[in-house]
Structures are given as structure tokens and as C-alpha cells.
Amino acid sequence: GGMASAGASDDFGLRVQALKKWLSANGARFMKVTINRYKSEGRDLRTTAKLEKGEEAIFIPRKCIIAISDGKRCKAGQAIRKETTGWVSNHTYLAVRILTERALGDKSFFYPWLQVLPSDYNEQGMPQYWNEEQRKELAFTKTLGKSDGVLENITEMWNKIKRVSAIKESGWTLEEFKWARFTVLTRTFGCTEQGAPETMMVPLADMANHDFNRPTRWDYNDKKAGFTVRVVRSVDARAMPDTY
């Protein structure tokens, strides 16, 4: 809602502090990195001190990460696997896990992370929400087809899972599922865990903006049991982008 989110966005600094405290308490390391907000729904990462080539800028332990396997293990994920036939997208399993955590409110282990996620993807400028005028600008590009395809897939998946017992019980709507799917779409990392491909939602690391000429490389590290972002050239204190 308008009022609630307007008030909520004003304490963004406090929510960032809570996120950092939660991550640190659980073994994350990000000494020289902070989150910056621009506009109400924009986020990016900044370095607060110089990082030397090869230095680890961010380490996020596995327990602070939500992966597809975690989505498949939660109650809604298990019910989907049991009660549907045919293909269900991995992003759908991640989305139901996020909705499961969101429904727990501040009882969720992931509450501090959920509190800094964008709440409105229309405000963020996702093309799925563009009006006819804006869509005209893209008439001869592939963007519209891709954007519409994503929306069709989300709706198709919703129609497939909405009759599943645990989903019906939850009272979630298509709009909420869309929010969760856009959260997944804009924030996941493709990694390898224990030799198998995995898709992960990684707090803090997910705030980096996109830049092909990025100074960072990221990876999931089995030995360290966590997600690492390191710099491949020295970086002065400034915006720290990544590539999607």
C-alpha cells in the first residue's frame, strides 16, 4: 500500500543496519562494502575503502542463502512436487520459498533480508508493467517479446500451482507470486554446489548493479560453504558493480 511503503522506505538506513547485523552474526564478511539507495526502489553496492586485487569483498555463508533445493524442500515446494505433473520452473520453487518466508513476518530467519527487497516492481521500472506509450518505444526490439514471455510463464506456472493444497492454504495471489518471481528474476546467481548446478538468492551480493566491465568475480565455494565475491583488479572506494 502507498502509505505503509512510504513510511517503511524512510527507515531504509535502519533496515540496512539490521541486514548487516544479521549477516555478521551469521558469519558473513563484507568489511569494505555498504548498500546505497537511489530513488525509492533502487539499490546498489559501494566500496567504503580500497580493495586490493584478489581481495575477497563479500562472503555470505550458505545458511543465509536461499537456493532451488531449499525451495523444493519447504512445505509448498514439496506439495508442488507431489501434486503437479510435468515441468515446474526452478524460479517457481524459489518464489514459493520467498513467499513462505515473507508470510512468517519477523519470525523468518531471512526477515532482515526480506526487509530490504524492493516491494514494488512497477516503481522499479520492470517492462512487464509498462503502459502502451512506453511499449511503443520498444516496438521493433526483442525486449517486448521477452518481457511478455516472462509474464506468460509466470501466469502459466501460477495456474499450474494455485490448486496445490499448500498454495491454496497460504492464500497467496497471482500478484504476490509475480512479486516473488520478479524478485527471483532480478536477483539470482547461477552457481555450482557440490558439483551440481544451483541457482541462489544471495543477500547483499544481490544489491550489485550490472556492468560488463566489472571488477568482481563471484562463485559458490564448497570448502568455505558460502558465496564469495572477490575483486580481480584493485578498486577504489566507489560503486561496485557486477554482471548479470
Residue, then its C-alpha position, 0 to 999 in steps of 0.5 A: g500500500g502507498m502509505a505503509s511503503a512510504g513510511a517503511s522506505d524512510d527507515f531504509g538506513l535502519r533496515v540496512q543496519a539490521l541486514k548487516k547485523w544479521l549477516s555478521a552474526n551469521g558469519a558473513r564478511f563484507m568489511k569494505v562494502t555498504i548498500n546505497r539507495y537511489k530513488s525509492e526502489g533502487r539499490d546498489l553496492r559501494t566500496t567504503a575503502k580500497l580493495e586490493k586485487g584478489e581481495e575477497a569483498i563479500f562472503i555470505p555463508r550458505k545458511c543465509i542463502i536461499a537456493i532451488s533445493d531449499g525451495k523444493r524442500c519447504k512445505a509448498g515446494q514439496a506439495i508442488r512436487k507431489e501434486t503437479t505433473g510435468w515441468v515446474s520452473n526452478h524460479t517457481y520453487l524459489a518464489v514459493r520459498i520467498l513467499t513462505e518466508r515473507a508470510l512468517g513476518d519477523k519470525s523468518f530467519f531471512y526477515p532482515w533480508l526480506q526487509v530490504l527487497p524492493s516491494d514494488y516492481n512497477e516503481q522499479g521500472m520492470p517492462q512487464y508493467w509498462n503502459e502502451e506509450q512506453r511499449k511503443e518505444l520498444a516496438f521493433t526490439k526483442t525486449l517486448g517479446k521477452s518481457d511478455g514471455v516472462l509474464e506468460n510463464i509466470t501466469e502459466m506456472w501460477n495456474k499450474i500451482k494455485r490448486v496445490s493444497a499448500i498454495k491454496e492454504s497460504g492464500w497467496t495471489l497471482e500478484e504476490f507470486k509475480w512479486a516473488r518471481f520478479t524478485v527471483l528474476t532480478r536477483t539470482f546467481g547461477c552457481t555450482e554446489q557440490g558439483a551440481p548446478e544451483t541457482m541462489m538468492v544471495p543477500l547483499a551480493d544481490m544489491a550489485n548493479h550490472d556492468f560488463n566491465r566489472p571488477t568482481r568475480w563471484d562463485y559458490n565455494d564448497k570448502k568455505a560453504g558460502f558465496t564469495v565475491r572477490v575483486v580481480r583488479s584493485v578498486d577504489a572506494r566507489a560503486m561496485p558493480d557486477t554482471y548479470 
